[in-house]
């Protein structure tokens, strides 16, 4: 399991579709060795809150770091960086049964995946979160992504 977390800024500014959630790359130590490979078989998005409007968020995964937009700004991956994408994982919490509340927090599972990868920069994969719905966040909301990986 490779895991990475990010905490939102201390505001409640509504996101529009296509905006980046938090700035900075999520960094996942995904391989056993530098330049290693594997297959991502499942992913979970853990949300520290269970607000009434649930998020629909994509995790864009890359084999190299990418430029980051500011939180609440349009995602701004360049054409050259997009050539390093290995997959996009959707976490749609807007469905009635898709956001698994556990009190004041919850989890959105991706379902079964089959995303092969080769790490281009050490043992790491890099990700950014992009919201796909009009979403009102909670101040200092924390998102954690856990990737289930079969390492080569």
Secondary structure, DSSP 8 states (H G I E B T S, - for coil): -EEEEEE--S----B-TTBEEEEEEEEEE--SSTT-EEEEEEEEEEES---SS--EEEEEEESS------TTSB----HHHHTTEEEEEEEETTSTTTEEE-SS-EEEE-----EEEE-SBTTEEEEEEEE-S-B---TT-EEEEEEEEEE-
